[in-house]
Amino acid sequence: MGETWSQLGSLIATAMFLWAMFDKYFPHHLRSLILSHTKKLTSFVYPYIQIKFPEFTGEYLKRSEAYAAIETYLSSKSSNEAKNLKAVVVKDSSQPVQLSMDENEEVTDEFEGMKVWWGVKKIPPRTQSFSFYPEMEEKRYYKLTFHKSHRETLCGKYINHVLQEGKAITVRNRQRKLCINNPSQNWRGYRSTKWSHVTFEHPASFDTLAMDSKKKEEIINDLIKFSEGKEYYAKIGKAWKRGYLLYGPPGTGKSTMIAAMANYLNYDIYDLELTTVKDNTELRRLLIETTSKSIIVIEDIDCSLDLTGQRKKKKEQEKDEEKDPASKMAIGEEESSSSKVTLSGLLNFIDGLWSACGGERIIVFTTNYVEKLDPALIRRGRMDMHIEMSYCGFDAFKVLAKNYLDVESHELFETIDDLLKETEMTPADVAENLMPKSQNEDAETCLKKLIEAIKTAKEEATKKAEEEARLKAEKEEKEKQEATQEDVKVDESSAKDVKENGVDVVKDDKTLGKEVKENGATA
């Protein structure tokens, strides 16, 4: 037995020596030729195909999306089958630690009755060198092995299934983000980003949203249709995006509506602050950095930039420059210190070619004064659905009563219903009156407090209407008096002109008679 092991050791040592000599001294083209023929001979004995998925591809510091998706896909199988595991820290995820199989481990998977093997390998660097990223010097990769008879199915359908499922798991496990754009001067530098984010934890939902139930159901159905419409949008040749315009008085729940939409669809929110964007180019670059399954929000768009009157304003500036050349310098200084985002750039951002970079995005505008917006900005196709967030009705009140007081019916509901039909009160004001301010306040106390608040608001609205009517009447009376005085002045001026003209006529008649008399006498 000892002689057998001794002979085996000598044979292995000889083989290693020959391989080292072959690798070092044989010409490169000769080695390639020998290895290629060796692989062909091996394929007759070993009928399996192997595919490698390296951790880093393309840009050296950028991790491969395919590698990350495979790692996520295999995480559950690895924890169940593999003996050697490692913990991978995942950022922005509800599961911050993900178990993955360690190097030189292997797990099996099955797809449509075909068996495959997944393994992870690591190639250490050949030379020792100093690096700021030592973990990237070691080349890791996943290796997929399967029988060559299943090549067509596994190379297409299976790999696509793994990547899609891995990305879907990442989306399900991720922590949703609330992002805000950084000023462009902060875009450069180590680990600088165009968007900063925090974890989005707003608890709003459509169940707690104070709104008419029919309108709420219509919005939910529209959101479901959009989120499931990838093939439909591709069929009609339209970018997979949708625009929503939320308009109404302050306190009617526009921001709460956005939070409810994000929670319902499990989307991230990008809160775009236009005043920090220098020009249209920066606006496009921000759009490229947004991800799919996101809601891009521009709140109070009528106040963000002067986009509503740019066309008219441009013509007025050209006229002013012709009259006063010095005004051109002042206008130039004003424009250089402010944002140069134009209405055209914003329209291209919403509905132009750049809007098709990526998919499954919702764009939301909010405004308190929809009449101030340019019609081109809110037309159908850009803002597809216009949602009016109006004053509190009885349906919205019942939702608030359920949320704040856990009351679904009460004898005071009928009184409140009648008062809300006669008085305009925002859901925010109604909610504030329904919220108990102490442990001693019960549901009935809060409802009575709300009734008094609505009555007070009704009286104030009546007084305000009367005051506006009085001021309007005084203004009309003043304008009438001014018009009368103007007519009197015109009449006096006309009479004076007539009087002066009459005197001149008399004088002319006397002169003419005198001349006739003299002429007659002469004759």
Secondary structure as UniProt FT lines:
FT   HELIX           2..25
FT   HELIX           28..45
FT   STRAND          48..54
FT   TURN            60..61
FT   HELIX           65..73
FT   HELIX           75..81
FT   STRAND          85..89
FT   TURN            91..92
FT   STRAND          97..101
FT   TURN            103..104
FT   STRAND          106..111
FT   TURN            112..113
FT   STRAND          114..123
FT   HELIX           134..136
FT   STRAND          139..147
FT   HELIX           148..150
FT   HELIX           151..153
FT   HELIX           154..158
FT   HELIX           159..173
FT   STRAND          177..181
FT   HELIX           184..186
FT   TURN            190..191
FT   STRAND          195..199
FT   TURN            206..208
FT   HELIX           213..227
FT   HELIX           230..236
FT   STRAND          241..247
FT   TURN            250..251
FT   HELIX           254..265
FT   STRAND          268..271
FT   HELIX           274..276
FT   HELIX           280..289
FT   STRAND          294..298
FT   TURN            299..300
FT   HELIX           301..304
FT   HELIX           310..323
FT   HELIX           326..336
FT   HELIX           343..351
FT   HELIX           353..356
FT   STRAND          361..367
FT   HELIX           370..372
FT   TURN            375..377
FT   TURN            380..382
FT   STRAND          385..388
FT   HELIX           394..405
FT   TURN            411..412
FT   HELIX           413..422
FT   HELIX           427..434
FT   TURN            439..440
FT   HELIX           443..522
//
